[in-house]
Amino acid sequence: MIGGGKGDAAFDEFGVAKYQNRRSVPSGDRALIAAFREISQMADRISLPKTIQDRANNVFKLVHDGKNLKGRANDAIASASLYIACRQEGVPRTFKEICAISKISKKEIGRCFKLILKALDTSVDLITTGDFMSRFCSNLGLPNMVQRAATTIARRAVELDIVPGRSPISVAAAAIYMASQVSFFHFYRTIHK
């Protein structure tokens, strides 16, 4: 006689059954549940707020229900949905950051990103150097003076049209480097006087 499945393998730490009857959940819903779980895990890895997670779930559901990206991996669509949600909520992340928290290549996330925008007939705001400046500076532990200088350098470079066609991320990184070098040079000179 087959037992009721009371062993440790049948339930998780909360007492919820791990292996539910697959026939009770339609396959489309299983895909949504798995994608929502993946989006939640990715958002948790980089400490994104619940609003962004909800927006990413909404984008994924719209794509899934519209059956617009048939043949693409759900994980790739979930990663691209999270990228789009970040951009729409005003806290953009780079493709590399999304790639680092998912198991999908940067190239595939980029493809899905473009396909989703086309399928949903939507757009996202262009990213600017300011979108990344404060986060990059705080991650590097730079003082506010360096951040203000880097922001000014980047803004002037864009205004003077010195950096056409360059990635805003690259421009921000270059401006931070220049501002930190000037700051270090100034600090070094002051100490040795």
C-alpha positions, -999 to 999 in steps of 0.1 A, spaced: 0 0 0 13 35 -9 17 59 21 4 94 25 38 110 18 46 121 54 84 120 48 106 150 48 109 149 10 72 155 5 69 188 23 90 220 25 100 237 58 65 254 60 46 221 57 34 229 22 34 200 -2 63 201 -26 49 179 -52 14 190 -60 -6 172 -86 6 186 -119 -28 179 -135 -45 203 -111 -26 233 -126 -30 241 -163 4 242 -182 0 279 -190 -5 288 -153 25 266 -144 46 287 -168 34 319 -153 40 307 -117 75 296 -126 83 329 -143 69 349 -114 90 329 -90 121 336 -112 113 373 -114 109 374 -76 142 356 -71 161 380 -95 145 411 -79 155 398 -44 191 393 -55 196 430 -63 171 443 -37 145 457 -61 113 470 -45 80 451 -49 66 477 -73 93 468 -99 87 431 -93 49 436 -99 56 456 -130 79 429 -143 52 403 -136 26 424 -154 49 428 -185 56 390 -185 19 382 -182 10 406 -211 36 389 -233 26 354 -222 -11 360 -227 -5 376 -261 16 346 -272 39 371 -288 72 354 -281 65 318 -289 97 298 -289 117 320 -266 127 307 -232 104 319 -204 135 327 -183 148 350 -210 114 368 -213 113 371 -175 148 387 -174 139 411 -202 106 419 -184 126 428 -152 149 450 -173 119 468 -188 102 472 -154 134 488 -140 136 512 -168 98 521 -166 100 527 -128 130 550 -132 157 528 -116 174 513 -147 198 485 -145 223 475 -171 220 444 -192 251 431 -174 235 435 -140 204 416 -152 226 390 -168 245 385 -136 213 377 -116 198 354 -142 211 325 -162 204 341 -195 230 357 -218 232 394 -223 226 389 -260 194 369 -254 181 394 -229 187 422 -254 168 403 -281 138 396 -259 139 432 -247 135 445 -283 108 419 -292 88 427 -261 88 464 -268 77 457 -304 51 431 -293 35 454 -267 39 485 -289 55 504 -260 87 523 -253 109 531 -224 127 563 -216 162 567 -229 188 561 -202 210 590 -192 243 593 -173 224 607 -143 205 574 -140 236 556 -130 258 583 -115 247 582 -78 245 544 -77 279 540 -92 295 566 -69 279 551 -38 290 516 -48 325 529 -51 323 548 -18 331 581 -34 323 614 -16 295 637 -27 320 662 -40 333 636 -66 297 627 -75 288 663 -82 319 668 -102 313 637 -122 277 647 -129 289 681 -141 315 665 -163 290 641 -179 264 668 -184 289 691 -201 302 663 -223 266 657 -235 258 694 -239 290 700 -259 282 669 -280 316 653 -273 301 619 -267 276 612 -295 267 575 -299 285 566 -267 267 545 -240 255 566 -211 270 540 -188 304 545 -204 301 582 -202 292 580 -165 321 557 -158 345 580 -176 332 611 -158 335 593 -124 371 583 -133 380 619 -143 364 634 -113 380 610 -89 414 615 -105 411 653 -101 399 649 -66 428 625 -57 453 649 -74 439 678 -54 439 658 -22 475 646 -28 487 682 -35 471 695 -3 488 669 18 522 675 4 522 712 8 
